[in-house]
């Protein structure tokens, strides 16, 4: 097992998979599964490098590339230039590791991995961005955008019914029992509501023209 793990190609595969899993753990909710697997692969790579007495320093560039990808996800902002720089750093590190180890197979794997990461990261970034920007499904934030009927109202305060429960609410004057409002936010556990926008498909009411005498 140790002999296999000390092969440069196997080490690079382990490092690449660990990089993918770490970025995936950072981008998507994996409950720690991806992170745990990445840690196991890193340990395997370290054991392999130590056993084969290989120069490990080119792989430090892979770590830098991973940090750049995670930073892009954390900022929820990226660009083609940033992605190209990260892929370039990864390529230099992984190909450099293969060249230092004088292993052609490792160089080929490095180039293939770099191409795969270049293609795959934008998709992963988009999924992470959609996940982070999606409306909350729990807590008070989950009520924003929901419609609720007014239970009672006086001035700019009252109560509304949401999911079978009565909630204190603040909103515009003139609301009455039975009016339907939309939750626009909250202050603590008090909802902020607004009038429901009129149906754009509706037409204004009109009265028949008086007969011209």
N, C-alpha and C positions, 0 to 999 in steps of 0.2 A: 504493500500500500504506500509506504514511504517512498519507494523507488518511483512509483507512478507520479506521486505528488511532486517529486523533484524535477520532473520534466519541465523545461521552460514553457512549452505550449500549454501544459496543464495548469501551470502557475498563472499564466496570462488569462486563460479561460476562467479560472477561479476569481481572479481580480476583476475581470470584466463583468462577470455575473454579480459579484458583490457590488460593483459600482451601479449596475442597473437596479439591483434590489434596494440599495440605499436611496437612490433617487426616487424609486417607486414608493418606498416607505415615507419619504418626505412629501411626496405629491398626493398620495392616496391613503385613505384609512385602511391599513392592513392589519391593525391590532398587534403590531410588533412582529408578525410572522416574517415579513420580508427582512426586517432589521436583524432578527435572530439568525436567519439563514445567511445573510450577508456576513455577519460576524464569524459564523462557522467557516465560510469560504475564505475569509481573510486569515483565519488561523491556519487553514490548510495551506494557503499560499506562503505564509511566513515559515511554516515548517519545511515546505519544499525549498524555499530560497536558502534557508539555513543548512539543510542537508546537502544540497548541491553546491553550496558556497558560491552562489551567483551574486553578481552585482545587482543590488535592488534599487539603487538610486533613480534609474529612469522611471520606475513605477511611482515615484513621488509626484510626477507630473499627472499621472492618472488621478491621484487624490485631489490635486488642484482643479482638474477638470470637473470632478464630481462636486467639489465645493461651489464651483461656478454655476453648475446646473441647479443645485439646491438653492443658491442665492437668487437665481432668476425666478424660481417657483415661489420663494418666500416674498419677493417683491411683487409678484404677479405681473411682471413686466419683462419682456425679452425683445430681442431684435435679431435679425439675421446675422449681423456682425458679431454679436455676443455669442450666438450659437456656433458660428464658424470658428471663433477664437477657442472656445471650449473644446470643440472637436479637434482642432489643430493641436492643442496642447495634449489631448489624449493620444492623438496619433503619434506625435513625437515621442511621448513617453513609452507607449506600447511597442512601437517599431524600434525605438532605441533599445528597449529591453531585449528584443529578439536579436538585434545586431550585436549587442554586447555578449549575449549568450551564444552567438554564432549559430543560430537555429533558424533555418529558412521557414520551417512550418510555423514558427511563432510569429515571424514577420507577416506571413500570409494571413494568419488569424488576426493579427493586429489591424491590418488594413480592412479586412472584412468586418471586424467589430466596429471600427471607426465609421465605416459606411452605414452600418446598421443603427448606430447611435445617432448619426446625423439625420437619418430618416425618421427614427422613432421618437426622438425627444420632442419635436413640435406637437405630435399627437398627444403625448403624455402631458405636455404643458397645457394644451387646450382642455383636456379632461380635468386637470387639477384646477384650472381657472374657473371652469363651469361649476365645479364642486364647491370651491371657496365662495363664489359669487351667488350661489343658489340661496333662495330665501330659507331662513331657519325653519326647521320643522318642529322645534321644541321651544318651550319658554314663551315669554311675552312677544318676542319678535315674530313668532309663528302666526300671531293674530293680525299682523299688518296686512292690509289688503282684503281682509275678510268683511263680509257684509253682516249687519246685525240690526234687529228691530229695536226701536226705542221703547223701554218699559215705562219710564217716567222722565220728565224734563222740566227744569225751571231755570230761566236765564241761560247761562252757558254751562250748566252742570246737570247731571241726571244719571240714569242707569240704562244699560242696554243688556240684551240677552244674547249670549254667545255660547254655543255648545251646551245649552241647557242651564247655564249659570248666569247670575246677575253680576254685572261689572259696573263699577263707578266709571263715569266718562265725562270728559270735557269736550265742548264743541261749540258750534255757532248758536246764536240765539234763534228762537222761533221754532225749535223742534217740538214735536208733539208725540204723544204715545202712538205707536204703530208706524211712525216714520222709519224708513230704512236708511241706515248710515253706513259709511265705510270706515274701518279702522285705519288711521294714518300713522299712528305711533302710540307711545305710552310714556307716562311719567310715574315711575315706580310700578304700582299695580293699578293705576288709573289709566284707562284707555283715552286716547285722543281720537276723536271721530270728526268726519266731515260729511256734508250732504252728498248723497249719491248723485253723480253726474247725470243730467237728463239724457234720455235715449236719443242718440243722434239721428236715428231713423224716424223719430216722431215728427209730427208736423204741428205748427202752432194752431191753437183753436181759433176759429173764425165765426163770425156771426153773419147771417144772411144780409145782403144789402137791402136797405129799405126800398120799398117800391117808389119809384120816381113818379110824383104826381104831375 
